[in-house]
Amino acid sequence: MGNDTVITSELYLSNYQGKTRKTGNSNLGKDEFLKILITQLQNQDPLKPMEDKEFIAQMASFSSLEQMTNLNKTMENFVISQTSNEMLRYSEMIGKKVEWHDLAAGNDSEPTIETGSGIVKSIKMKDGMIVLELDNGKEIMSYSVTKVSEKE
């Protein structure tokens, strides 16, 4: 062959299974694994071709990587949908009276329990958490709510 590239066992796909390597600015992913496998097949020694079991193992590794990538994308979409569902669920509290309890820093570094109530004016997402804005300007975390009732 006119190509001086030598493919050694160090470049086998099985050596990369479960590992992420940096190549430039991107992670070594399934496309790069497939390119390595194709290059390996094109440049193998015709007198000592890759064993069938090695090839099957590398294809199984590639298939596993692809399935994990697809599962990761599915989980990302699931998390995004859960976040929007949560916003919709809490939006039903707009116009309702809520009572809340929250820990606050007190004197001498002793925590105190702050309580209050108010009418929910709006709902927003802050740092991945649902925050309720009350009619008195107070913002409380959704987990601080202890009671929800109709506006009086």
C-alpha positions as CSV (number, residue, x, y, z in Angstrom):
1,M,0.0,0.0,0.0
2,G,1.2,3.5,-0.7
3,N,0.0,4.8,2.6
4,D,2.6,4.7,5.4
5,T,0.0,4.8,8.2
6,V,0.3,1.8,10.5
7,I,-2.7,0.8,12.5
8,T,-1.7,-1.0,15.7
9,S,-3.8,-2.6,18.4
10,E,-3.6,0.6,20.4
11,L,-6.1,2.2,17.9
12,Y,-8.6,-0.6,18.2
13,L,-12.1,0.6,19.1
14,S,-12.2,-1.7,22.1
15,N,-9.4,0.3,23.7
16,Y,-11.6,3.4,23.7
17,Q,-14.8,1.8,25.1
18,G,-16.2,3.9,27.9
19,K,-13.4,6.5,27.6
20,T,-13.6,10.1,26.3
21,R,-10.5,11.5,24.7
22,K,-10.0,15.1,23.7
23,T,-9.1,15.8,20.1
24,G,-8.8,19.5,19.4
25,N,-11.9,21.2,20.6
26,S,-14.3,18.2,20.5
27,N,-14.8,15.0,22.4
28,L,-13.9,11.7,20.7
29,G,-17.4,10.4,19.9
30,K,-19.1,7.7,17.8
31,D,-18.2,9.3,14.5
32,E,-14.5,9.3,15.3
33,F,-14.7,5.7,16.5
34,L,-16.3,4.7,13.2
35,K,-13.6,6.5,11.3
36,I,-10.9,4.7,13.3
37,L,-12.6,1.4,12.6
38,I,-12.8,2.1,8.9
39,T,-9.2,3.2,8.7
40,Q,-8.2,0.1,10.6
41,L,-10.0,-2.2,8.2
42,Q,-8.6,-0.4,5.1
43,N,-5.0,-0.6,6.4
44,Q,-4.9,-4.0,7.9
45,D,-2.3,-6.4,6.8
46,P,-3.9,-8.7,4.2
47,L,-1.7,-11.6,5.5
48,K,-3.0,-11.1,9.0
49,P,-6.5,-9.7,8.8
50,M,-8.4,-8.7,11.9
51,E,-10.0,-11.7,13.6
52,D,-13.7,-12.0,13.2
53,K,-14.2,-11.9,17.0
54,E,-12.1,-8.7,17.2
55,F,-14.3,-7.1,14.5
56,I,-17.5,-8.2,16.2
57,A,-16.3,-7.0,19.6
58,Q,-15.4,-3.6,18.1
59,M,-18.8,-3.3,16.3
60,A,-20.5,-4.3,19.6
61,S,-18.6,-1.5,21.3
62,F,-19.6,0.9,18.6
63,S,-23.2,-0.2,18.9
64,S,-23.1,0.3,22.7
65,L,-21.6,3.7,22.3
66,E,-24.4,4.7,19.9
67,Q,-27.1,3.4,22.2
68,M,-25.6,5.3,25.2
69,T,-25.5,8.5,23.1
70,N,-29.2,8.0,22.1
71,L,-30.1,7.3,25.7
72,N,-28.3,10.5,26.8
73,K,-30.2,12.6,24.3
74,T,-33.5,11.0,25.4
75,M,-32.7,11.8,29.1
76,E,-31.9,15.4,28.2
77,N,-35.2,15.8,26.4
78,F,-37.0,14.2,29.4
79,V,-35.4,16.7,31.8
80,I,-36.4,19.6,29.6
81,S,-40.0,18.3,29.4
82,Q,-40.2,17.8,33.1
83,T,-39.0,21.4,33.7
84,S,-41.7,22.8,31.5
85,N,-44.3,20.5,33.1
86,E,-43.3,21.8,36.5
87,M,-43.7,25.4,35.4
88,L,-47.2,24.6,34.1
89,R,-48.1,22.8,37.3
90,Y,-47.0,25.7,39.5
91,S,-48.7,28.3,37.2
92,E,-52.0,27.0,38.6
93,M,-51.0,28.7,41.9
94,I,-51.1,32.2,40.3
95,G,-53.9,34.2,42.1
96,K,-53.9,31.7,45.1
97,K,-53.1,32.6,48.7
98,V,-50.0,30.7,49.9
99,E,-48.5,30.4,53.4
100,W,-44.8,29.6,53.6
101,H,-42.1,28.8,56.1
102,D,-38.4,29.3,55.4
103,L,-35.1,29.2,57.3
104,A,-33.5,32.6,57.7
105,A,-30.2,33.6,59.2
106,G,-30.9,35.0,62.7
107,N,-28.8,36.7,65.3
108,D,-25.7,34.9,66.5
109,S,-25.7,32.7,63.4
110,E,-28.7,30.8,64.8
111,P,-31.2,30.0,62.1
112,T,-34.7,31.2,62.6
113,I,-37.9,30.2,60.8
114,E,-39.4,33.0,58.8
115,T,-43.1,32.7,58.0
116,G,-45.6,34.6,55.9
117,S,-48.3,34.6,53.4
118,G,-49.3,36.3,50.2
119,I,-51.0,36.0,46.9
120,V,-49.0,34.4,44.1
121,K,-48.5,37.0,41.4
122,S,-46.1,35.1,39.1
123,I,-44.0,32.0,38.7
124,K,-40.4,31.9,37.4
125,M,-37.5,29.5,37.0
126,K,-34.3,30.5,38.8
127,D,-31.2,28.3,38.9
128,G,-33.3,25.3,38.0
129,M,-35.8,25.9,40.8
130,I,-39.4,27.2,40.8
131,V,-39.7,30.6,42.5
132,L,-43.1,32.2,43.4
133,E,-43.3,36.0,43.3
134,L,-45.9,37.2,45.8
135,D,-48.1,40.4,45.6
136,N,-46.1,41.9,48.4
137,G,-42.8,41.6,46.4
138,K,-41.5,38.7,48.3
139,E,-40.0,35.8,46.3
140,I,-40.2,32.3,47.9
141,M,-39.0,28.9,46.7
142,S,-41.7,26.5,45.8
143,Y,-40.6,24.0,48.5
144,S,-41.3,26.7,51.2
145,V,-45.0,26.6,50.6
146,T,-46.9,25.0,53.4
147,K,-50.5,25.8,52.4
148,V,-52.4,26.9,49.3
149,S,-55.9,28.3,49.5
150,E,-58.3,30.5,47.5
151,K,-57.8,34.2,47.7
152,E,-60.0,35.8,50.4
